[in-house]
Amino acid sequence: MKINSNFKLRHIAGETIIINQGTPDADLTRIISLNASARFLWNEFSGQEFSVDEVSYLLAKTYHIPVQQARQDATAWVISLKKCNVIID
């Protein structure tokens, strides 16, 4: 899977949000805001293929959390962004 290249990060009013560029039928009524760890993952995996396992490993290593917790967090991040077509297979 990978991050859809139509989506870009922007910093507005102290928040990091995802905007959809290049899609004329985009729903502009939805705002996707990222917290610091979600922004970190975006920056690490943007422009490349990745798996939930790779995301889990990076979370566990970076934040010193148990692998099981990292897997749950990685899965939640992927599912949330897939629902919005930000992450595509």
PyMOL Python script that loads the backbone (N, CA, C, O; Angstrom):
from pymol import cmd

cmd.read_pdbstr("""\
ATOM      1  N   MET A   1       0.838  -1.171   0.000  1.00  0.00           N
ATOM      2  CA  MET A   1       0.000   0.000   0.000  1.00  0.00           C
ATOM      3  C   MET A   1       0.883   1.234   0.000  1.00  0.00           C
ATOM      4  O   MET A   1       2.085   1.156   0.255  1.00  0.00           O
ATOM      5  N   LYS A   2       0.266   2.383  -0.291  1.00  0.00           N
ATOM      6  CA  LYS A   2       1.026   3.626  -0.289  1.00  0.00           C
ATOM      7  C   LYS A   2       0.087   4.801  -0.051  1.00  0.00           C
ATOM      8  O   LYS A   2      -1.133   4.669  -0.146  1.00  0.00           O
ATOM      9  N   ILE A   3       0.671   5.941   0.256  1.00  0.00           N
ATOM     10  CA  ILE A   3      -0.103   7.161   0.438  1.00  0.00           C
ATOM     11  C   ILE A   3      -0.446   7.707  -0.939  1.00  0.00           C
ATOM     12  O   ILE A   3       0.427   7.851  -1.795  1.00  0.00           O
ATOM     13  N   ASN A   4      -1.710   8.009  -1.144  1.00  0.00           N
ATOM     14  CA  ASN A   4      -2.207   8.541  -2.409  1.00  0.00           C
ATOM     15  C   ASN A   4      -1.532   9.879  -2.687  1.00  0.00           C
ATOM     16  O   ASN A   4      -1.602  10.795  -1.868  1.00  0.00           O
ATOM     17  N   SER A   5      -0.885   9.990  -3.832  1.00  0.00           N
ATOM     18  CA  SER A   5      -0.124  11.202  -4.151  1.00  0.00           C
ATOM     19  C   SER A   5      -1.000  12.423  -4.406  1.00  0.00           C
ATOM     20  O   SER A   5      -0.477  13.532  -4.512  1.00  0.00           O
ATOM     21  N   ASN A   6      -2.318  12.252  -4.509  1.00  0.00           N
ATOM     22  CA  ASN A   6      -3.223  13.399  -4.650  1.00  0.00           C
ATOM     23  C   ASN A   6      -3.377  14.174  -3.345  1.00  0.00           C
ATOM     24  O   ASN A   6      -3.856  15.308  -3.345  1.00  0.00           O
ATOM     25  N   PHE A   7      -2.973  13.564  -2.241  1.00  0.00           N
ATOM     26  CA  PHE A   7      -3.130  14.200  -0.938  1.00  0.00           C
ATOM     27  C   PHE A   7      -1.806  14.815  -0.490  1.00  0.00           C
ATOM     28  O   PHE A   7      -0.739  14.231  -0.679  1.00  0.00           O
ATOM     29  N   LYS A   8      -1.893  15.989   0.098  1.00  0.00           N
ATOM     30  CA  LYS A   8      -0.715  16.721   0.564  1.00  0.00           C
ATOM     31  C   LYS A   8      -0.941  17.197   1.998  1.00  0.00           C
ATOM     32  O   LYS A   8      -2.072  17.458   2.406  1.00  0.00           O
ATOM     33  N   LEU A   9       0.148  17.304   2.752  1.00  0.00           N
ATOM     34  CA  LEU A   9       0.093  17.866   4.103  1.00  0.00           C
ATOM     35  C   LEU A   9       0.200  19.373   4.023  1.00  0.00           C
ATOM     36  O   LEU A   9       0.967  19.917   3.229  1.00  0.00           O
ATOM     37  N   ARG A  10      -0.573  20.035   4.851  1.00  0.00           N
ATOM     38  CA  ARG A  10      -0.490  21.487   4.982  1.00  0.00           C
ATOM     39  C   ARG A  10      -0.572  21.829   6.463  1.00  0.00           C
ATOM     40  O   ARG A  10      -1.227  21.135   7.240  1.00  0.00           O
ATOM     41  N   HIS A  11       0.098  22.900   6.836  1.00  0.00           N
ATOM     42  CA  HIS A  11       0.071  23.383   8.214  1.00  0.00           C
ATOM     43  C   HIS A  11      -0.741  24.673   8.220  1.00  0.00           C
ATOM     44  O   HIS A  11      -0.341  25.678   7.631  1.00  0.00           O
ATOM     45  N   ILE A  12      -1.883  24.629   8.894  1.00  0.00           N
ATOM     46  CA  ILE A  12      -2.790  25.770   8.931  1.00  0.00           C
ATOM     47  C   ILE A  12      -3.226  26.004  10.372  1.00  0.00           C
ATOM     48  O   ILE A  12      -3.742  25.102  11.033  1.00  0.00           O
ATOM     49  N   ALA A  13      -3.014  27.215  10.845  1.00  0.00           N
ATOM     50  CA  ALA A  13      -3.439  27.620  12.186  1.00  0.00           C
ATOM     51  C   ALA A  13      -2.954  26.652  13.260  1.00  0.00           C
ATOM     52  O   ALA A  13      -3.699  26.316  14.180  1.00  0.00           O
ATOM     53  N   GLY A  14      -1.716  26.208  13.143  1.00  0.00           N
ATOM     54  CA  GLY A  14      -1.136  25.330  14.148  1.00  0.00           C
ATOM     55  C   GLY A  14      -1.546  23.873  14.036  1.00  0.00           C
ATOM     56  O   GLY A  14      -1.160  23.059  14.875  1.00  0.00           O
ATOM     57  N   GLU A  15      -2.314  23.533  13.025  1.00  0.00           N
ATOM     58  CA  GLU A  15      -2.760  22.154  12.810  1.00  0.00           C
ATOM     59  C   GLU A  15      -2.132  21.604  11.540  1.00  0.00           C
ATOM     60  O   GLU A  15      -1.867  22.341  10.591  1.00  0.00           O
ATOM     61  N   THR A  16      -1.899  20.305  11.537  1.00  0.00           N
ATOM     62  CA  THR A  16      -1.453  19.626  10.321  1.00  0.00           C
ATOM     63  C   THR A  16      -2.667  18.946   9.728  1.00  0.00           C
ATOM     64  O   THR A  16      -3.291  18.097  10.366  1.00  0.00           O
ATOM     65  N   ILE A  17      -3.003  19.324   8.496  1.00  0.00           N
ATOM     66  CA  ILE A  17      -4.162  18.733   7.845  1.00  0.00           C
ATOM     67  C   ILE A  17      -3.754  18.140   6.503  1.00  0.00           C
ATOM     68  O   ILE A  17      -2.715  18.484   5.938  1.00  0.00           O
ATOM     69  N   ILE A  18      -4.595  17.246   6.013  1.00  0.00           N
ATOM     70  CA  ILE A  18      -4.397  16.639   4.706  1.00  0.00           C
ATOM     71  C   ILE A  18      -5.398  17.283   3.762  1.00  0.00           C
ATOM     72  O   ILE A  18      -6.585  17.385   4.072  1.00  0.00           O
ATOM     73  N   ILE A  19      -4.908  17.715   2.609  1.00  0.00           N
ATOM     74  CA  ILE A  19      -5.811  18.239   1.593  1.00  0.00           C
ATOM     75  C   ILE A  19      -5.691  17.394   0.333  1.00  0.00           C
ATOM     76  O   ILE A  19      -4.649  16.798   0.063  1.00  0.00           O
ATOM     77  N   ASN A  20      -6.770  17.354  -0.426  1.00  0.00           N
ATOM     78  CA  ASN A  20      -6.824  16.588  -1.657  1.00  0.00           C
ATOM     79  C   ASN A  20      -6.562  17.537  -2.815  1.00  0.00           C
ATOM     80  O   ASN A  20      -7.340  18.460  -3.054  1.00  0.00           O
ATOM     81  N   GLN A  21      -5.477  17.313  -3.529  1.00  0.00           N
ATOM     82  CA  GLN A  21      -5.153  18.120  -4.696  1.00  0.00           C
ATOM     83  C   GLN A  21      -5.275  17.260  -5.943  1.00  0.00           C
ATOM     84  O   GLN A  21      -4.943  16.074  -5.926  1.00  0.00           O
ATOM     85  N   GLY A  22      -5.745  17.853  -7.007  1.00  0.00           N
ATOM     86  CA  GLY A  22      -5.745  17.145  -8.279  1.00  0.00           C
ATOM     87  C   GLY A  22      -6.945  16.272  -8.541  1.00  0.00           C
ATOM     88  O   GLY A  22      -6.966  15.554  -9.541  1.00  0.00           O
ATOM     89  N   THR A  23      -7.952  16.304  -7.677  1.00  0.00           N
ATOM     90  CA  THR A  23      -9.153  15.524  -7.905  1.00  0.00           C
ATOM     91  C   THR A  23     -10.335  16.480  -7.969  1.00  0.00           C
ATOM     92  O   THR A  23     -10.746  17.015  -6.939  1.00  0.00           O
ATOM     93  N   PRO A  24     -10.890  16.705  -9.158  1.00  0.00           N
ATOM     94  CA  PRO A  24     -11.948  17.706  -9.302  1.00  0.00           C
ATOM     95  C   PRO A  24     -13.220  17.396  -8.519  1.00  0.00           C
ATOM     96  O   PRO A  24     -13.952  18.315  -8.153  1.00  0.00           O
ATOM     97  N   ASP A  25     -13.497  16.120  -8.255  1.00  0.00           N
ATOM     98  CA  ASP A  25     -14.719  15.765  -7.530  1.00  0.00           C
ATOM     99  C   ASP A  25     -14.472  15.527  -6.042  1.00  0.00           C
ATOM    100  O   ASP A  25     -15.249  14.825  -5.396  1.00  0.00           O
ATOM    101  N   ALA A  26     -13.415  16.095  -5.496  1.00  0.00           N
ATOM    102  CA  ALA A  26     -13.059  15.898  -4.086  1.00  0.00           C
ATOM    103  C   ALA A  26     -14.111  16.511  -3.174  1.00  0.00           C
ATOM    104  O   ALA A  26     -14.662  17.571  -3.470  1.00  0.00           O
ATOM    105  N   ASP A  27     -14.381  15.842  -2.074  1.00  0.00           N
ATOM    106  CA  ASP A  27     -15.287  16.356  -1.045  1.00  0.00           C
ATOM    107  C   ASP A  27     -14.508  17.323  -0.163  1.00  0.00           C
ATOM    108  O   ASP A  27     -13.740  16.901   0.702  1.00  0.00           O
ATOM    109  N   LEU A  28     -14.705  18.605  -0.381  1.00  0.00           N
ATOM    110  CA  LEU A  28     -13.954  19.618   0.355  1.00  0.00           C
ATOM    111  C   LEU A  28     -14.587  19.961   1.697  1.00  0.00           C
ATOM    112  O   LEU A  28     -14.116  20.863   2.391  1.00  0.00           O
ATOM    113  N   THR A  29     -15.643  19.258   2.069  1.00  0.00           N
ATOM    114  CA  THR A  29     -16.275  19.513   3.364  1.00  0.00           C
ATOM    115  C   THR A  29     -15.632  18.702   4.479  1.00  0.00           C
ATOM    116  O   THR A  29     -15.939  18.925   5.650  1.00  0.00           O
ATOM    117  N   ARG A  30     -14.747  17.768   4.146  1.00  0.00           N
ATOM    118  CA  ARG A  30     -14.078  16.944   5.144  1.00  0.00           C
ATOM    119  C   ARG A  30     -12.669  17.445   5.370  1.00  0.00           C
ATOM    120  O   ARG A  30     -11.924  17.701   4.424  1.00  0.00           O
ATOM    121  N   ILE A  31     -12.316  17.580   6.625  1.00  0.00           N
ATOM    122  CA  ILE A  31     -10.957  17.964   6.983  1.00  0.00           C
ATOM    123  C   ILE A  31     -10.348  16.801   7.747  1.00  0.00           C
ATOM    124  O   ILE A  31     -10.950  16.278   8.685  1.00  0.00           O
ATOM    125  N   ILE A  32      -9.160  16.405   7.345  1.00  0.00           N
ATOM    126  CA  ILE A  32      -8.443  15.324   8.017  1.00  0.00           C
ATOM    127  C   ILE A  32      -7.262  15.966   8.733  1.00  0.00           C
ATOM    128  O   ILE A  32      -6.359  16.518   8.104  1.00  0.00           O
ATOM    129  N   SER A  33      -7.288  15.884  10.046  1.00  0.00           N
ATOM    130  CA  SER A  33      -6.236  16.463  10.874  1.00  0.00           C
ATOM    131  C   SER A  33      -5.357  15.348  11.420  1.00  0.00           C
ATOM    132  O   SER A  33      -5.858  14.292  11.806  1.00  0.00           O
ATOM    133  N   LEU A  34      -4.054  15.579  11.454  1.00  0.00           N
ATOM    134  CA  LEU A  34      -3.119  14.572  11.947  1.00  0.00           C
ATOM    135  C   LEU A  34      -2.463  15.025  13.241  1.00  0.00           C
ATOM    136  O   LEU A  34      -2.086  16.187  13.387  1.00  0.00           O
ATOM    137  N   ASN A  35      -2.332  14.095  14.177  1.00  0.00           N
ATOM    138  CA  ASN A  35      -1.553  14.384  15.379  1.00  0.00           C
ATOM    139  C   ASN A  35      -0.071  14.174  15.060  1.00  0.00           C
ATOM    140  O   ASN A  35       0.280  13.826  13.933  1.00  0.00           O
ATOM    141  N   ALA A  36       0.775  14.381  16.026  1.00  0.00           N
ATOM    142  CA  ALA A  36       2.223  14.333  15.791  1.00  0.00           C
ATOM    143  C   ALA A  36       2.696  12.961  15.305  1.00  0.00           C
ATOM    144  O   ALA A  36       3.526  12.885  14.400  1.00  0.00           O
ATOM    145  N   SER A  37       2.185  11.884  15.888  1.00  0.00           N
ATOM    146  CA  SER A  37       2.649  10.554  15.465  1.00  0.00           C
ATOM    147  C   SER A  37       2.116  10.204  14.080  1.00  0.00           C
ATOM    148  O   SER A  37       2.828   9.575  13.297  1.00  0.00           O
ATOM    149  N   ALA A  38       0.896  10.590  13.758  1.00  0.00           N
ATOM    150  CA  ALA A  38       0.356  10.335  12.419  1.00  0.00           C
ATOM    151  C   ALA A  38       1.123  11.134  11.371  1.00  0.00           C
ATOM    152  O   ALA A  38       1.379  10.637  10.274  1.00  0.00           O
ATOM    153  N   ARG A  39       1.490  12.373  11.708  1.00  0.00           N
ATOM    154  CA  ARG A  39       2.302  13.203  10.802  1.00  0.00           C
ATOM    155  C   ARG A  39       3.680  12.566  10.605  1.00  0.00           C
ATOM    156  O   ARG A  39       4.204  12.550   9.491  1.00  0.00           O
ATOM    157  N   PHE A  40       4.263  12.046  11.678  1.00  0.00           N
ATOM    158  CA  PHE A  40       5.554  11.362  11.601  1.00  0.00           C
ATOM    159  C   PHE A  40       5.478  10.182  10.625  1.00  0.00           C
ATOM    160  O   PHE A  40       6.350  10.022   9.772  1.00  0.00           O
ATOM    161  N   LEU A  41       4.433   9.359  10.755  1.00  0.00           N
ATOM    162  CA  LEU A  41       4.268   8.218   9.863  1.00  0.00           C
ATOM    163  C   LEU A  41       4.092   8.670   8.417  1.00  0.00           C
ATOM    164  O   LEU A  41       4.671   8.084   7.502  1.00  0.00           O
ATOM    165  N   TRP A  42       3.297   9.708   8.219  1.00  0.00           N
ATOM    166  CA  TRP A  42       3.106  10.253   6.871  1.00  0.00           C
ATOM    167  C   TRP A  42       4.459  10.629   6.255  1.00  0.00           C
ATOM    168  O   TRP A  42       4.767  10.253   5.124  1.00  0.00           O
ATOM    169  N   ASN A  43       5.241  11.363   7.007  1.00  0.00           N
ATOM    170  CA  ASN A  43       6.539  11.818   6.499  1.00  0.00           C
ATOM    171  C   ASN A  43       7.480  10.652   6.217  1.00  0.00           C
ATOM    172  O   ASN A  43       8.245  10.694   5.254  1.00  0.00           O
ATOM    173  N   GLU A  44       7.432   9.626   7.034  1.00  0.00           N
ATOM    174  CA  GLU A  44       8.312   8.471   6.853  1.00  0.00           C
ATOM    175  C   GLU A  44       7.928   7.619   5.648  1.00  0.00           C
ATOM    176  O   GLU A  44       8.800   7.090   4.959  1.00  0.00           O
ATOM    177  N   PHE A  45       6.625   7.485   5.389  1.00  0.00           N
ATOM    178  CA  PHE A  45       6.180   6.549   4.361  1.00  0.00           C
ATOM    179  C   PHE A  45       5.668   7.210   3.083  1.00  0.00           C
ATOM    180  O   PHE A  45       5.301   6.513   2.137  1.00  0.00           O
ATOM    181  N   SER A  46       5.639   8.511   3.041  1.00  0.00           N
ATOM    182  CA  SER A  46       5.187   9.218   1.853  1.00  0.00           C
ATOM    183  C   SER A  46       6.109   8.901   0.667  1.00  0.00           C
ATOM    184  O   SER A  46       7.333   8.955   0.781  1.00  0.00           O
ATOM    185  N   GLY A  47       5.492   8.572  -0.466  1.00  0.00           N
ATOM    186  CA  GLY A  47       6.263   8.316  -1.671  1.00  0.00           C
ATOM    187  C   GLY A  47       6.825   6.918  -1.802  1.00  0.00           C
ATOM    188  O   GLY A  47       7.618   6.654  -2.705  1.00  0.00           O
ATOM    189  N   GLN A  48       6.426   6.010  -0.909  1.00  0.00           N
ATOM    190  CA  GLN A  48       6.945   4.645  -0.995  1.00  0.00           C
ATOM    191  C   GLN A  48       5.896   3.629  -0.579  1.00  0.00           C
ATOM    192  O   GLN A  48       4.933   3.955   0.116  1.00  0.00           O
ATOM    193  N   GLU A  49       6.093   2.417  -1.006  1.00  0.00           N
ATOM    194  CA  GLU A  49       5.237   1.297  -0.602  1.00  0.00           C
ATOM    195  C   GLU A  49       5.581   0.919   0.838  1.00  0.00           C
ATOM    196  O   GLU A  49       6.737   1.010   1.251  1.00  0.00           O
ATOM    197  N   PHE A  50       4.570   0.494   1.598  1.00  0.00           N
ATOM    198  CA  PHE A  50       4.808   0.056   2.972  1.00  0.00           C
ATOM    199  C   PHE A  50       3.735  -0.934   3.386  1.00  0.00           C
ATOM    200  O   PHE A  50       2.715  -1.087   2.714  1.00  0.00           O
ATOM    201  N   SER A  51       3.982  -1.602   4.498  1.00  0.00           N
ATOM    202  CA  SER A  51       3.032  -2.567   5.054  1.00  0.00           C
ATOM    203  C   SER A  51       2.707  -2.173   6.491  1.00  0.00           C
ATOM    204  O   SER A  51       3.395  -1.348   7.094  1.00  0.00           O
ATOM    205  N   VAL A  52       1.664  -2.766   7.021  1.00  0.00           N
ATOM    206  CA  VAL A  52       1.314  -2.536   8.424  1.00  0.00           C
ATOM    207  C   VAL A  52       2.455  -2.981   9.323  1.00  0.00           C
ATOM    208  O   VAL A  52       2.716  -2.353  10.349  1.00  0.00           O
ATOM    209  N   ASP A  53       3.135  -4.051   8.951  1.00  0.00           N
ATOM    210  CA  ASP A  53       4.268  -4.528   9.748  1.00  0.00           C
ATOM    211  C   ASP A  53       5.379  -3.484   9.816  1.00  0.00           C
ATOM    212  O   ASP A  53       5.976  -3.274  10.872  1.00  0.00           O
ATOM    213  N   GLU A  54       5.654  -2.833   8.690  1.00  0.00           N
ATOM    214  CA  GLU A  54       6.695  -1.790   8.684  1.00  0.00           C
ATOM    215  C   GLU A  54       6.287  -0.596   9.540  1.00  0.00           C
ATOM    216  O   GLU A  54       7.112  -0.022  10.251  1.00  0.00           O
ATOM    217  N   VAL A  55       5.023  -0.231   9.469  1.00  0.00           N
ATOM    218  CA  VAL A  55       4.528   0.871  10.298  1.00  0.00           C
ATOM    219  C   VAL A  55       4.620   0.490  11.763  1.00  0.00           C
ATOM    220  O   VAL A  55       5.049   1.294  12.591  1.00  0.00           O
ATOM    221  N   SER A  56       4.219  -0.735  12.091  1.00  0.00           N
ATOM    222  CA  SER A  56       4.273  -1.223  13.477  1.00  0.00           C
ATOM    223  C   SER A  56       5.700  -1.189  14.018  1.00  0.00           C
ATOM    224  O   SER A  56       5.944  -0.718  15.129  1.00  0.00           O
ATOM    225  N   TYR A  57       6.631  -1.694  13.223  1.00  0.00           N
ATOM    226  CA  TYR A  57       8.034  -1.718  13.642  1.00  0.00           C
ATOM    227  C   TYR A  57       8.540  -0.309  13.935  1.00  0.00           C
ATOM    228  O   TYR A  57       9.196  -0.078  14.951  1.00  0.00           O
ATOM    229  N   LEU A  58       8.233   0.628  13.047  1.00  0.00           N
ATOM    230  CA  LEU A  58       8.702   1.998  13.236  1.00  0.00           C
ATOM    231  C   LEU A  58       8.088   2.633  14.488  1.00  0.00           C
ATOM    232  O   LEU A  58       8.780   3.326  15.234  1.00  0.00           O
ATOM    233  N   LEU A  59       6.805   2.399  14.717  1.00  0.00           N
ATOM    234  CA  LEU A  59       6.158   2.935  15.924  1.00  0.00           C
ATOM    235  C   LEU A  59       6.791   2.359  17.191  1.00  0.00           C
ATOM    236  O   LEU A  59       7.106   3.097  18.125  1.00  0.00           O
ATOM    237  N   ALA A  60       6.974   1.044  17.216  1.00  0.00           N
ATOM    238  CA  ALA A  60       7.556   0.396  18.398  1.00  0.00           C
ATOM    239  C   ALA A  60       8.959   0.922  18.670  1.00  0.00           C
ATOM    240  O   ALA A  60       9.313   1.208  19.814  1.00  0.00           O
ATOM    241  N   LYS A  61       9.751   1.047  17.618  1.00  0.00           N
ATOM    242  CA  LYS A  61      11.138   1.501  17.749  1.00  0.00           C
ATOM    243  C   LYS A  61      11.210   2.976  18.172  1.00  0.00           C
ATOM    244  O   LYS A  61      11.999   3.338  19.045  1.00  0.00           O
ATOM    245  N   THR A  62      10.402   3.802  17.562  1.00  0.00           N
ATOM    246  CA  THR A  62      10.466   5.250  17.803  1.00  0.00           C
ATOM    247  C   THR A  62       9.888   5.649  19.154  1.00  0.00           C
ATOM    248  O   THR A  62      10.456   6.479  19.864  1.00  0.00           O
ATOM    249  N   TYR A  63       8.753   5.051  19.502  1.00  0.00           N
ATOM    250  CA  TYR A  63       8.050   5.464  20.718  1.00  0.00           C
ATOM    251  C   TYR A  63       8.257   4.509  21.893  1.00  0.00           C
ATOM    252  O   TYR A  63       7.691   4.705  22.969  1.00  0.00           O
ATOM    253  N   HIS A  64       9.074   3.472  21.679  1.00  0.00           N
ATOM    254  CA  HIS A  64       9.395   2.518  22.750  1.00  0.00           C
ATOM    255  C   HIS A  64       8.130   1.940  23.387  1.00  0.00           C
ATOM    256  O   HIS A  64       7.963   1.941  24.607  1.00  0.00           O
ATOM    257  N   ILE A  65       7.252   1.451  22.523  1.00  0.00           N
ATOM    258  CA  ILE A  65       6.017   0.831  22.990  1.00  0.00           C
ATOM    259  C   ILE A  65       6.036  -0.649  22.621  1.00  0.00           C
ATOM    260  O   ILE A  65       6.772  -1.058  21.723  1.00  0.00           O
ATOM    261  N   PRO A  66       5.224  -1.455  23.318  1.00  0.00           N
ATOM    262  CA  PRO A  66       5.181  -2.888  22.998  1.00  0.00           C
ATOM    263  C   PRO A  66       4.727  -3.123  21.554  1.00  0.00           C
ATOM    264  O   PRO A  66       3.944  -2.347  21.006  1.00  0.00           O
ATOM    265  N   VAL A  67       5.219  -4.181  20.959  1.00  0.00           N
ATOM    266  CA  VAL A  67       4.915  -4.499  19.565  1.00  0.00           C
ATOM    267  C   VAL A  67       3.407  -4.644  19.349  1.00  0.00           C
ATOM    268  O   VAL A  67       2.879  -4.188  18.335  1.00  0.00           O
ATOM    269  N   GLN A  68       2.724  -5.269  20.287  1.00  0.00           N
ATOM    270  CA  GLN A  68       1.275  -5.454  20.145  1.00  0.00           C
ATOM    271  C   GLN A  68       0.555  -4.110  20.086  1.00  0.00           C
ATOM    272  O   GLN A  68      -0.346  -3.926  19.267  1.00  0.00           O
ATOM    273  N   GLN A  69       0.940  -3.178  20.940  1.00  0.00           N
ATOM    274  CA  GLN A  69       0.334  -1.843  20.929  1.00  0.00           C
ATOM    275  C   GLN A  69       0.671  -1.118  19.622  1.00  0.00           C
ATOM    276  O   GLN A  69      -0.185  -0.454  19.036  1.00  0.00           O
ATOM    277  N   ALA A  70       1.903  -1.246  19.176  1.00  0.00           N
ATOM    278  CA  ALA A  70       2.320  -0.620  17.920  1.00  0.00           C
ATOM    279  C   ALA A  70       1.508  -1.178  16.756  1.00  0.00           C
ATOM    280  O   ALA A  70       1.114  -0.432  15.859  1.00  0.00           O
ATOM    281  N   ARG A  71       1.257  -2.476  16.765  1.00  0.00           N
ATOM    282  CA  ARG A  71       0.458  -3.111  15.695  1.00  0.00           C
ATOM    283  C   ARG A  71      -0.965  -2.573  15.699  1.00  0.00           C
ATOM    284  O   ARG A  71      -1.527  -2.295  14.640  1.00  0.00           O
ATOM    285  N   GLN A  72      -1.549  -2.426  16.877  1.00  0.00           N
ATOM    286  CA  GLN A  72      -2.906  -1.882  16.964  1.00  0.00           C
ATOM    287  C   GLN A  72      -2.947  -0.442  16.449  1.00  0.00           C
ATOM    288  O   GLN A  72      -3.850  -0.065  15.702  1.00  0.00           O
ATOM    289  N   ASP A  73      -1.971   0.345  16.855  1.00  0.00           N
ATOM    290  CA  ASP A  73      -1.913   1.744  16.426  1.00  0.00           C
ATOM    291  C   ASP A  73      -1.682   1.856  14.924  1.00  0.00           C
ATOM    292  O   ASP A  73      -2.303   2.687  14.261  1.00  0.00           O
ATOM    293  N   ALA A  74      -0.795   1.029  14.384  1.00  0.00           N
ATOM    294  CA  ALA A  74      -0.511   1.040  12.948  1.00  0.00           C
ATOM    295  C   ALA A  74      -1.744   0.642  12.152  1.00  0.00           C
ATOM    296  O   ALA A  74      -2.054   1.251  11.128  1.00  0.00           O
ATOM    297  N   THR A  75      -2.438  -0.372  12.620  1.00  0.00           N
ATOM    298  CA  THR A  75      -3.657  -0.829  11.954  1.00  0.00           C
ATOM    299  C   THR A  75      -4.718   0.263  11.973  1.00  0.00           C
ATOM    300  O   THR A  75      -5.384   0.498  10.965  1.00  0.00           O
ATOM    301  N   ALA A  76      -4.879   0.925  13.102  1.00  0.00           N
ATOM    302  CA  ALA A  76      -5.862   2.016  13.210  1.00  0.00           C
ATOM    303  C   ALA A  76      -5.516   3.157  12.265  1.00  0.00           C
ATOM    304  O   ALA A  76      -6.405   3.719  11.626  1.00  0.00           O
ATOM    305  N   TRP A  77      -4.226   3.509  12.166  1.00  0.00           N
ATOM    306  CA  TRP A  77      -3.790   4.580  11.272  1.00  0.00           C
ATOM    307  C   TRP A  77      -4.116   4.226   9.823  1.00  0.00           C
ATOM    308  O   TRP A  77      -4.657   5.049   9.084  1.00  0.00           O
ATOM    309  N   VAL A  78      -3.790   3.013   9.424  1.00  0.00           N
ATOM    310  CA  VAL A  78      -4.034   2.580   8.051  1.00  0.00           C
ATOM    311  C   VAL A  78      -5.535   2.538   7.759  1.00  0.00           C
ATOM    312  O   VAL A  78      -5.969   3.045   6.724  1.00  0.00           O
ATOM    313  N   ILE A  79      -6.324   1.953   8.636  1.00  0.00           N
ATOM    314  CA  ILE A  79      -7.770   1.851   8.407  1.00  0.00           C
ATOM    315  C   ILE A  79      -8.388   3.241   8.288  1.00  0.00           C
ATOM    316  O   ILE A  79      -9.194   3.485   7.389  1.00  0.00           O
ATOM    317  N   SER A  80      -8.022   4.145   9.177  1.00  0.00           N
ATOM    318  CA  SER A  80      -8.579   5.500   9.146  1.00  0.00           C
ATOM    319  C   SER A  80      -8.283   6.202   7.829  1.00  0.00           C
ATOM    320  O   SER A  80      -9.161   6.839   7.247  1.00  0.00           O
ATOM    321  N   LEU A  81      -7.051   6.086   7.363  1.00  0.00           N
ATOM    322  CA  LEU A  81      -6.684   6.780   6.129  1.00  0.00           C
ATOM    323  C   LEU A  81      -7.176   6.060   4.878  1.00  0.00           C
ATOM    324  O   LEU A  81      -7.373   6.696   3.842  1.00  0.00           O
ATOM    325  N   LYS A  82      -7.377   4.765   4.953  1.00  0.00           N
ATOM    326  CA  LYS A  82      -7.952   4.038   3.828  1.00  0.00           C
ATOM    327  C   LYS A  82      -9.409   4.447   3.616  1.00  0.00           C
ATOM    328  O   LYS A  82      -9.869   4.540   2.478  1.00  0.00           O
ATOM    329  N   LYS A  83     -10.133   4.692   4.708  1.00  0.00           N
ATOM    330  CA  LYS A  83     -11.542   5.098   4.609  1.00  0.00           C
ATOM    331  C   LYS A  83     -11.693   6.380   3.800  1.00  0.00           C
ATOM    332  O   LYS A  83     -12.724   6.595   3.163  1.00  0.00           O
ATOM    333  N   CYS A  84     -10.690   7.217   3.822  1.00  0.00           N
ATOM    334  CA  CYS A  84     -10.716   8.499   3.116  1.00  0.00           C
ATOM    335  C   CYS A  84      -9.969   8.447   1.788  1.00  0.00           C
ATOM    336  O   CYS A  84      -9.786   9.477   1.139  1.00  0.00           O
ATOM    337  N   ASN A  85      -9.537   7.260   1.382  1.00  0.00           N
ATOM    338  CA  ASN A  85      -8.745   7.061   0.159  1.00  0.00           C
ATOM    339  C   ASN A  85      -7.393   7.745   0.194  1.00  0.00           C
ATOM    340  O   ASN A  85      -6.799   8.003  -0.853  1.00  0.00           O
ATOM    341  N   VAL A  86      -6.898   8.041   1.393  1.00  0.00           N
ATOM    342  CA  VAL A  86      -5.571   8.653   1.537  1.00  0.00           C
ATOM    343  C   VAL A  86      -4.506   7.573   1.378  1.00  0.00           C
ATOM    344  O   VAL A  86      -3.445   7.824   0.807  1.00  0.00           O
ATOM    345  N   ILE A  87      -4.785   6.381   1.880  1.00  0.00           N
ATOM    346  CA  ILE A  87      -3.903   5.235   1.668  1.00  0.00           C
ATOM    347  C   ILE A  87      -4.600   4.315   0.683  1.00  0.00           C
ATOM    348  O   ILE A  87      -5.772   3.979   0.848  1.00  0.00           O
ATOM    349  N   ILE A  88      -3.862   3.913  -0.345  1.00  0.00           N
ATOM    350  CA  ILE A  88      -4.414   3.038  -1.375  1.00  0.00           C
ATOM    351  C   ILE A  88      -3.554   1.780  -1.491  1.00  0.00           C
ATOM    352  O   ILE A  88      -2.367   1.787  -1.167  1.00  0.00           O
ATOM    353  N   ASP A  89      -4.178   0.710  -1.958  1.00  0.00           N
ATOM    354  CA  ASP A  89      -3.449  -0.558  -2.134  1.00  0.00           C
ATOM    355  C   ASP A  89      -2.715  -0.602  -3.443  1.00  0.00           C
ATOM    356  O   ASP A  89      -2.054  -1.595  -3.747  1.00  0.00           O
TER     357      ASP A  89
END
""", "prot")
cmd.dss("prot")
cmd.show_as("cartoon", "prot")
cmd.util.cbc("prot")
cmd.orient("prot")
